[in-house]
Amino acid sequence: MQCPPAQAKTKRIETSKIYYAFGAIPGSRRPIPLCKTKAESTAMLARILAGTETVKVKTLSNHLSNWAAALKLAGITQARQREVVAKVRRILEAAGVTASKTITGEQARGVFTLWDSEKKRWSAQTKAHYLKALNQFLRHAALPAIRITLPVIRANKTYQRGALTLEQASALVTTTASSCTTFRGLDGHRRALLYRLILTTGLRRKEAMALTPAHLRASKISLLAGETKNRRAANIDVGPALSTELATLEGPLFPGTWHDRSAVMVRKDAAAAGVTTTTRLDLHSLRHTYITWCAQKFRVEVTQKLARHSTSVLTLDYYTHAANEDIHAAAETLENELNRCVKRCVPQMLKQGGGGSLGKGISANSRRKHHILMRPIGVEPITYGSEDRCSIQYWP
C-alpha cells in the first residue's frame, strides 16, 4: 500500500485590512492602527498628532492573542505554538500585568525570583528559554525587550561530569551487589546489574527504564525506534555473562520509580563503596565512563558508533575525559622515547670525526669532555627503510 506524499507546510502571507502609523509616538516603535481607507487614516493621523484624538493602546493580553494568531499563520507547529504562548502567559500572569500595556525588567526579574523560591531546581537554562519566548512576544508587540543578566549556561551540569576509573567502577558494582537496601523498588542486585549494563553498553537512563526480557535476543538488546533518543532502532551487544543474568529476571528488568531520583541512588551507592569524585556523579556519568574507556582503546569512529552519536565532536568534546594521571603518563612516555633515541644516536655521531651536526674542527677528546652539553632539538621524520636519527646541537 502506497501512502500519499505528505504536504509540506507553507507560510501564508495575508495583506493587512487596515492602515498603520509608524513613528507617530516619539520614542516608540509601536504601530498605531488607523482606518481601512487611506483618506480616513490620513485624517485620523492628523487628529492624533494634533492631540484631539487619543490612541487606543492594546493590553498585553490582546497582544498575546494576536501573537498566537501570527504564529499560526507563520507555519509554526502546533506544539511549538502552545509551548511558547504558555511560557509567556505564565510570566504575564505571575507578574500580574495581563491587563497592563507593558512589562518592565524588574517585574520579569521578580517572577524568576519568585519561582526560584518555589522550585529549588529552577535552572538558568530554563530561565533563558522563558526569557527568549518573552522577548519574541515583546518584539512582535513592538515593546521594549527585557534585558536580564542570567548565569552562564555553559556552567550546566553536563559540563561538570567526569569518568570513573576502573577501580572506582569495580568498587561501586561490587558494593552495590551485596547491599541489602532497596531504593524506590530496585534492590541491590538489580542496581548492580544496571550499573554493569551502563558501564559496558552506554545505555541511557530512559532506555534502561523500558527494558524487559523481550528486548534480549541472543546476547543483544534490541531497542525500538520509539525507545531511543535519536528515534532510531538499535541493536546493542551485551556480554554473555551479563546477558545470562538479565535473562533470568522476570517482568521489567529494572522496576520501580528509581528513575525519578537516579542521581541520589548513584551517590548513595558510591558513598557506601567509598567512591569520591570532584565532578558530578549520577547515572549519566556512567555513560561518560563507558565512552571514555572506549576512546582509550578504540579509534574515534568506532567510539562514535558505540556511543550512538551523530558526530564525533559530541563524542570527543563532551563525553571523553582525560585524567591528570593519563596526561602525565603520556608526557613521560614521549620523554622516555626521545631519551632512548638520543642515547642510541650520540655514540654513533661521536665516532664520526668532525662530520655530522656536532661541528667541524672539534676534537674527539673535546666532544667527549663536553658531550653532556649536547641537547636534542627535535626528531627527524622516520622514512621506511632508513635509520632512526635525531638532530643534535653542540653547546660550547
GIBELHU-V843983 format. One record per pair of residues at least 6 apart in sequence whose C-alpha atoms are under 6 Angstrom apart, sorted by the first residue. I is the first residue (numbers start at 1). J is the second residue. Records with the same first field share a line. If there is no record, write none. Layout:
# GIBELHU-V843983
I=J / J
This chain:
# GIBELHU-V843983
11=74 / 75
12=73
18=35 / 36
19=34 / 35
20=31 / 32 / 33 / 34
21=31 / 32
22=31
29=142
30=142
34=41
35=41
47=53
59=99 / 100 / 101
60=98 / 101
61=98
84=133
87=130
88=134
92=98
105=146
116=122
124=151
125=153
135=145
160=279 / 280
161=279 / 280 / 285
162=279
163=288 / 289
164=289
168=275
171=273
172=270 / 273
173=192
175=273
176=188 / 192
177=188 / 189 / 192
179=188
184=256 / 257 / 258
185=256
199=286 / 290
202=287 / 290
211=253
212=252 / 253
215=221 / 222
219=238 / 240 / 243
220=236 / 237 / 238
221=235 / 236
222=234 / 235
223=233 / 234
224=233
225=231 / 232 / 233
263=282 / 283
266=282
288=319
292=320
294=303
295=303
304=312
354=360 / 361
358=394
373=395
374=393 / 394
375=393
376=392
378=391
379=390
380=390
